[in-house]
Amino acid sequence: MSDLSEQLPDLREQLADYAHDSWSRWMRHMFDNWTSDNMERWKRQMYMPYSELPEPVKESDRKEADRIMEIVDKELKLDQEELDELRDRIGC
């Protein structure tokens, strides 16, 4: 477990809940759309780096990232100064 996970156990639980929800939504989508064409496309995408994904797939991944960012934002409630400091620390 990371230091951050130990310091923010509520955030860890919220992200774990989101991870399960995201996985279960994906599994429902897969089972509802199970065709040989889709399976081949998903297999290709599974091994493809993000940078090489088609733009619609990247946009779907960005939406997932936005959902994660919302959870983090609600839990951390950083002010602008703290956001700027975080950006400096991670190089954004």
DSSP file (Angstrom, degrees, kcal/mol; ACC not computed):
  #  RESIDUE AA STRUCTURE BP1 BP2  ACC     N-H-->O    O-->H-N    N-H-->O    O-->H-N    TCO  KAPPA ALPHA  PHI   PSI    X-CA   Y-CA   Z-CA
    1    1 A M              0   0    0      0, 0.0     2,-0.1     0, 0.0     0, 0.0   0.000 360.0 360.0 360.0 139.1    0.0    0.0    0.0
    2    2 A S     >  -     0   0    0      1,-0.1     4,-1.9     4,-0.0     5,-0.2  -0.333 360.0-113.0 -77.8 162.3    1.3    3.5   -0.9
    3    3 A D  H  > S+     0   0    0      1,-0.2     4,-2.3     2,-0.2     5,-0.2   0.896 119.8  54.4 -58.5 -40.7    1.9    6.3    1.7
    4    4 A L  H  > S+     0   0    0      1,-0.2     4,-2.2     2,-0.2    -1,-0.2   0.902 105.7  51.9 -62.6 -41.1   -0.9    8.2    0.0
    5    5 A S  H  4 S+     0   0    0      1,-0.2     7,-0.2     2,-0.2    -1,-0.2   0.885 111.6  47.1 -61.8 -38.3   -3.3    5.2    0.4
    6    6 A E  H  < S+     0   0    0     -4,-1.9    -1,-0.2     1,-0.2    -2,-0.2   0.861 114.9  46.0 -70.6 -35.0   -2.5    5.1    4.1
    7    7 A Q  H  < S+     0   0    0     -4,-2.3    -2,-0.2     1,-0.2    -1,-0.2   0.776 122.9  34.6 -78.5 -26.3   -2.9    8.9    4.5
    8    8 A L     X  +     0   0    0     -4,-2.2     4,-2.2    -5,-0.2    -1,-0.2  -0.541  64.4 157.9-128.4  66.5   -6.2    9.0    2.5
    9    9 A P  H  > S+     0   0    0      0, 0.0     4,-2.2     0, 0.0     5,-0.2   0.837  76.6  54.9 -62.7 -32.9   -8.1    5.7    3.3
   10   10 A D  H  > S+     0   0    0      2,-0.2     4,-2.3     1,-0.2     5,-0.2   0.919 108.8  47.7 -66.3 -41.6  -11.5    7.3    2.3
   11   11 A L  H  > S+     0   0    0      2,-0.2     4,-2.7     1,-0.2     5,-0.2   0.905 109.4  54.4 -63.6 -40.7  -10.1    8.3   -1.1
   12   12 A R  H  X S+     0   0    0     -4,-2.2     4,-2.3    -7,-0.2    -2,-0.2   0.922 109.8  46.7 -58.2 -44.6   -8.7    4.8   -1.5
   13   13 A E  H  X S+     0   0    0     -4,-2.2     4,-2.5     2,-0.2    -1,-0.2   0.899 111.5  50.8 -65.9 -40.4  -12.1    3.3   -0.9
   14   14 A Q  H  X S+     0   0    0     -4,-2.3     4,-2.2     2,-0.2    -2,-0.2   0.906 112.5  46.6 -63.7 -40.7  -13.8    5.7   -3.3
   15   15 A L  H  X S+     0   0    0     -4,-2.7     4,-2.8     2,-0.2    -2,-0.2   0.874 111.5  51.3 -69.7 -36.2  -11.3    4.9   -6.0
   16   16 A A  H  X S+     0   0    0     -4,-2.3     4,-2.2    -5,-0.2    -2,-0.2   0.905 109.9  50.0 -65.1 -40.5  -11.7    1.2   -5.4
   17   17 A D  H  X S+     0   0    0     -4,-2.5     4,-2.4     2,-0.2    -2,-0.2   0.917 112.2  47.8 -61.8 -43.4  -15.5    1.6   -5.6
   18   18 A Y  H  X S+     0   0    0     -4,-2.2     4,-3.2     2,-0.2     5,-0.2   0.915 108.5  54.4 -63.7 -42.7  -15.0    3.4   -8.9
   19   19 A A  H  X S+     0   0    0     -4,-2.8     4,-2.4     1,-0.2    -2,-0.2   0.913 110.9  45.6 -58.4 -43.3  -12.6    0.8  -10.2
   20   20 A H  H  X S+     0   0    0     -4,-2.2     4,-2.9     2,-0.2    -1,-0.2   0.926 113.4  49.3 -66.0 -43.7  -15.2   -1.9   -9.5
   21   21 A D  H  X S+     0   0    0     -4,-2.4     4,-2.4     2,-0.2    -2,-0.2   0.917 112.2  48.3 -60.8 -44.0  -18.0    0.1  -11.1
   22   22 A S  H  X S+     0   0    0     -4,-3.2     4,-2.2     2,-0.2    -1,-0.2   0.922 113.0  48.0 -63.0 -44.6  -15.9    0.8  -14.2
   23   23 A W  H  X S+     0   0    0     -4,-2.4     4,-2.6    -5,-0.2    -2,-0.2   0.927 112.3  48.4 -62.2 -45.0  -15.0   -2.8  -14.5
   24   24 A S  H  X S+     0   0    0     -4,-2.9     4,-2.3     1,-0.2    -1,-0.2   0.879 110.3  51.4 -68.0 -35.6  -18.6   -4.0  -14.2
   25   25 A R  H  X S+     0   0    0     -4,-2.4     4,-2.4    -5,-0.2    -1,-0.2   0.926 111.8  48.2 -62.6 -42.6  -19.8   -1.4  -16.7
   26   26 A W  H  X S+     0   0    0     -4,-2.2     4,-2.9     2,-0.2    -2,-0.2   0.916 110.3  50.7 -63.8 -42.7  -17.1   -2.7  -19.2
   27   27 A M  H  X S+     0   0    0     -4,-2.6     4,-2.7     2,-0.2     5,-0.2   0.914 110.5  49.0 -63.6 -42.0  -18.1   -6.3  -18.6
   28   28 A R  H  X S+     0   0    0     -4,-2.3     4,-2.3     2,-0.2    -1,-0.2   0.924 111.9  49.8 -61.4 -42.9  -21.8   -5.5  -19.2
   29   29 A H  H  X S+     0   0    0     -4,-2.4     4,-1.2     2,-0.2    -2,-0.2   0.929 111.6  48.8 -60.9 -45.4  -20.8   -3.7  -22.4
   30   30 A M  H >< S+     0   0    0     -4,-2.9     3,-0.6     1,-0.2    -2,-0.2   0.948 113.5  44.9 -60.2 -49.8  -18.7   -6.7  -23.5
   31   31 A F  H >< S+     0   0    0     -4,-2.7     3,-0.7     1,-0.2    -1,-0.2   0.847 113.8  50.2 -66.2 -33.1  -21.3   -9.3  -22.9
   32   32 A D  H 3< S+     0   0    0     -4,-2.3    -1,-0.2    -5,-0.2    -2,-0.2   0.702 120.4  35.8 -75.3 -18.7  -24.0   -7.1  -24.5
   33   33 A N  T << S+     0   0    0     -4,-1.2     2,-1.0    -3,-0.6    -1,-0.2  -0.058  77.3 151.4-125.4  31.4  -21.8   -6.6  -27.6
   34   34 A W    <   +     0   0    0     -3,-0.7     2,-0.3     4,-0.1    -3,-0.1  -0.542  17.2 139.1 -74.6 100.3  -20.1   -9.9  -27.9
   35   35 A T     >  -     0   0    0     -2,-1.0     4,-2.5     1,-0.1     5,-0.2  -0.929  63.0-114.4-133.4 161.3  -19.3  -10.4  -31.6
   36   36 A S  H  > S+     0   0    0     -2,-0.3     4,-2.2     1,-0.2     5,-0.2   0.882 117.4  53.0 -64.3 -36.4  -16.2  -11.8  -33.3
   37   37 A D  H  > S+     0   0    0      2,-0.2     4,-2.2     1,-0.2    -1,-0.2   0.935 110.8  46.0 -63.2 -45.9  -15.5   -8.4  -34.9
   38   38 A N  H  > S+     0   0    0      1,-0.2     4,-3.0     2,-0.2     5,-0.2   0.908 110.4  53.9 -63.3 -41.0  -15.7   -6.7  -31.6
   39   39 A M  H  X S+     0   0    0     -4,-2.5     4,-2.3     1,-0.2    -1,-0.2   0.923 109.8  47.3 -60.6 -43.7  -13.5   -9.3  -30.0
   40   40 A E  H  X S+     0   0    0     -4,-2.2     4,-2.1     2,-0.2    -1,-0.2   0.913 113.6  47.9 -63.6 -42.8  -10.8   -8.8  -32.6
   41   41 A R  H  X S+     0   0    0     -4,-2.2     4,-2.5     2,-0.2    -2,-0.2   0.923 112.3  48.7 -64.2 -44.5  -10.9   -5.0  -32.2
   42   42 A W  H  X S+     0   0    0     -4,-3.0     4,-2.1     1,-0.2    -1,-0.2   0.875 109.5  52.8 -65.1 -36.9  -10.8   -5.2  -28.4
   43   43 A K  H  X S+     0   0    0     -4,-2.3     4,-1.0    -5,-0.2    -1,-0.2   0.924 110.5  47.6 -63.7 -43.2   -7.8   -7.6  -28.7
   44   44 A R  H >< S+     0   0    0     -4,-2.1     3,-0.7     1,-0.2     4,-0.4   0.944 114.3  46.1 -61.2 -47.1   -5.9   -5.2  -30.9
   45   45 A Q  H >< S+     0   0    0     -4,-2.5     3,-1.0     1,-0.2    -1,-0.2   0.812 101.9  66.6 -66.7 -29.9   -6.7   -2.2  -28.7
   46   46 A M  H 3< S+     0   0    0     -4,-2.1    -1,-0.2     1,-0.3    -2,-0.2   0.835 110.3  35.1 -61.0 -33.5   -5.7   -4.2  -25.6
   47   47 A Y  T << S+     0   0    0     -4,-1.0    -1,-0.3    -3,-0.7    -2,-0.2   0.355  97.6 102.8-102.5   4.4   -2.1   -4.3  -26.7
   48   48 A M  S <  S-     0   0    0     -3,-1.0     5,-0.1    -4,-0.4    -3,-0.0  -0.728  75.5-117.4 -92.1 133.1   -2.0   -0.9  -28.3
   49   49 A P    >   -     0   0    0      0, 0.0     3,-1.7     0, 0.0     4,-0.5  -0.342  27.7-113.4 -62.9 151.2   -0.4    2.0  -26.5
   50   50 A Y  G >  S+     0   0    0      1,-0.3     3,-1.7     2,-0.2     8,-0.1   0.886 115.2  61.7 -52.0 -43.0   -2.7    4.9  -25.6
   51   51 A S  G 3  S+     0   0    0      1,-0.3    -1,-0.3     7,-0.0     7,-0.0   0.714 105.7  47.0 -61.1 -20.6   -0.9    7.2  -28.0
   52   52 A E  G <  S+     0   0    0     -3,-1.7    -1,-0.3    -7,-0.1    -2,-0.2   0.441  86.1 113.4-101.2  -1.5   -1.8    5.0  -30.9
   53   53 A L  S <  S-     0   0    0     -3,-1.7    -3,-0.0    -4,-0.5     2,-0.0  -0.340  78.6 -97.0 -68.2 151.5   -5.5    4.5  -30.1
   54   54 A P    >>  -     0   0    0      0, 0.0     4,-2.2     0, 0.0     3,-0.7  -0.358  38.8-108.9 -62.9 151.2   -8.2    6.0  -32.4
   55   55 A E  H 3> S+     0   0    0      1,-0.2     4,-2.6     2,-0.2     5,-0.2   0.852 116.6  55.4 -55.3 -41.5   -9.4    9.4  -31.2
   56   56 A P  H 3> S+     0   0    0      0, 0.0     4,-1.7     0, 0.0    -1,-0.2   0.876 109.9  47.2 -61.6 -34.2  -12.9    8.1  -30.2
   57   57 A V  H <> S+     0   0    0     -3,-0.7     4,-2.2     2,-0.2    -2,-0.2   0.909 111.0  51.1 -71.9 -41.4  -11.3    5.5  -27.9
   58   58 A K  H  X S+     0   0    0     -4,-2.2     4,-2.5     1,-0.2    -1,-0.2   0.913 108.5  52.5 -59.0 -41.9   -8.9    8.1  -26.4
   59   59 A E  H  X S+     0   0    0     -4,-2.6     4,-2.0     1,-0.2    -1,-0.2   0.893 107.7  51.2 -63.4 -38.9  -12.0   10.3  -25.7
   60   60 A S  H  X S+     0   0    0     -4,-1.7     4,-1.7     2,-0.2    -1,-0.2   0.910 110.9  48.6 -62.1 -42.4  -13.7    7.5  -23.9
   61   61 A D  H  X S+     0   0    0     -4,-2.2     4,-2.4     1,-0.2    -2,-0.2   0.869 108.1  54.5 -65.9 -36.7  -10.5    7.0  -21.8
   62   62 A R  H  X S+     0   0    0     -4,-2.5     4,-2.6     2,-0.2    -1,-0.2   0.889 105.4  53.2 -63.4 -38.5  -10.4   10.7  -21.1
   63   63 A K  H  X S+     0   0    0     -4,-2.0     4,-1.9     2,-0.2    -1,-0.2   0.896 108.6  49.6 -63.7 -39.4  -14.0   10.5  -19.8
   64   64 A E  H  X S+     0   0    0     -4,-1.7     4,-1.9     2,-0.2    -2,-0.2   0.921 110.8  49.8 -63.3 -43.1  -12.9    7.7  -17.5
   65   65 A A  H  X S+     0   0    0     -4,-2.4     4,-2.7     1,-0.2    -2,-0.2   0.895 107.8  54.3 -62.2 -39.7  -10.0    9.9  -16.3
   66   66 A D  H  X S+     0   0    0     -4,-2.6     4,-2.1     1,-0.2    -1,-0.2   0.890 106.1  52.0 -61.5 -39.3  -12.3   12.8  -15.7
   67   67 A R  H  X S+     0   0    0     -4,-1.9     4,-1.6     2,-0.2    -1,-0.2   0.905 111.0  47.4 -63.8 -40.5  -14.5   10.6  -13.5
   68   68 A I  H  X S+     0   0    0     -4,-1.9     4,-2.3     1,-0.2    -2,-0.2   0.922 110.0  52.8 -65.3 -43.5  -11.4    9.7  -11.4
   69   69 A M  H  X S+     0   0    0     -4,-2.7     4,-3.1     1,-0.2    -2,-0.2   0.868 105.2  55.6 -61.1 -36.7  -10.4   13.3  -11.2
   70   70 A E  H  X S+     0   0    0     -4,-2.1     4,-2.4     2,-0.2    -1,-0.2   0.909 108.3  48.0 -61.4 -42.0  -13.8   14.2   -9.9
   71   71 A I  H  X S+     0   0    0     -4,-1.6     4,-1.9     2,-0.2    -2,-0.2   0.941 114.7  45.0 -63.6 -47.2  -13.4   11.7   -7.1
   72   72 A V  H  X S+     0   0    0     -4,-2.3     4,-3.0     1,-0.2     5,-0.4   0.924 112.6  51.8 -63.2 -44.7  -10.0   13.0   -6.2
   73   73 A D  H  X S+     0   0    0     -4,-3.1     4,-2.5     1,-0.2    -1,-0.2   0.911 109.7  48.9 -59.7 -44.2  -11.1   16.6   -6.4
   74   74 A K  H  < S+     0   0    0     -4,-2.4    -1,-0.2    -5,-0.2    -2,-0.2   0.886 116.2  43.3 -63.8 -38.1  -14.0   16.0   -4.0
   75   75 A E  H  < S+     0   0    0     -4,-1.9    -2,-0.2    -5,-0.2    -1,-0.2   0.910 121.5  36.4 -76.1 -42.4  -11.8   14.3   -1.5
   76   76 A L  H  < S-     0   0    0     -4,-3.0    -2,-0.2    -5,-0.2    -3,-0.2   0.840  77.8-165.9 -83.5 -33.1   -8.8   16.6   -1.6
   77   77 A K     <  -     0   0    0     -4,-2.5     2,-0.2    -5,-0.4    -3,-0.1   0.916  19.4-170.8  46.6  54.5  -10.6   19.9   -2.0
   78   78 A L        -     0   0    0     -5,-0.2    -1,-0.2     1,-0.1     2,-0.1  -0.502  15.1-135.4 -77.4 141.9   -7.4   21.7   -2.9
   79   79 A D     >  -     0   0    0     -2,-0.2     4,-2.5     1,-0.1     5,-0.2  -0.376  36.3 -92.3 -85.1 176.3   -7.3   25.5   -3.2
   80   80 A Q  H  > S+     0   0    0      1,-0.2     4,-2.6     2,-0.2     5,-0.2   0.876 125.5  51.8 -60.8 -40.6   -5.6   27.2   -6.2
   81   81 A E  H  > S+     0   0    0      1,-0.2     4,-2.1     2,-0.2    -1,-0.2   0.916 111.6  47.1 -62.8 -42.6   -2.3   27.6   -4.4
   82   82 A E  H  > S+     0   0    0      2,-0.2     4,-2.4     1,-0.2    -2,-0.2   0.880 111.3  51.8 -66.8 -37.7   -2.3   23.9   -3.5
   83   83 A L  H  X S+     0   0    0     -4,-2.5     4,-2.7     2,-0.2    -2,-0.2   0.922 109.6  49.5 -62.9 -43.5   -3.2   22.9   -7.0
   84   84 A D  H  X S+     0   0    0     -4,-2.6     4,-2.2     2,-0.2    -2,-0.2   0.900 111.2  49.4 -62.2 -40.8   -0.3   25.1   -8.4
   85   85 A E  H  X S+     0   0    0     -4,-2.1     4,-2.2     2,-0.2    -1,-0.2   0.910 111.2  49.5 -64.7 -42.4    2.1   23.4   -5.9
   86   86 A L  H  X S+     0   0    0     -4,-2.4     4,-2.2     2,-0.2    -2,-0.2   0.920 109.6  51.4 -62.6 -44.1    0.9   19.9   -7.0
   87   87 A R  H  X>S+     0   0    0     -4,-2.7     5,-2.4     1,-0.2     4,-1.0   0.905 110.1  49.7 -59.5 -42.1    1.3   20.8  -10.7
   88   88 A D  H  <5S+     0   0    0     -4,-2.2     3,-0.3     3,-0.2    -1,-0.2   0.906 110.5  50.8 -62.2 -41.8    4.9   22.0  -10.0
   89   89 A R  H  <5S+     0   0    0     -4,-2.2    -2,-0.2     1,-0.2    -1,-0.2   0.865 118.2  36.4 -66.8 -36.6    5.6   18.7   -8.1
   90   90 A I  H  <5S-     0   0    0     -4,-2.2    -1,-0.2    -5,-0.1    -2,-0.2   0.449 112.9-113.9-100.0   0.7    4.3   16.5  -10.9
   91   91 A G  T  <5       0   0    0     -4,-1.0    -3,-0.2    -3,-0.3    -4,-0.1   0.850 360.0 360.0  78.4  34.9    5.6   18.6  -13.7
   92   92 A C      <       0   0    0     -5,-2.4    -4,-0.2    -6,-0.2    -5,-0.1   0.415 360.0 360.0 -99.3 360.0    2.3   19.7  -15.3
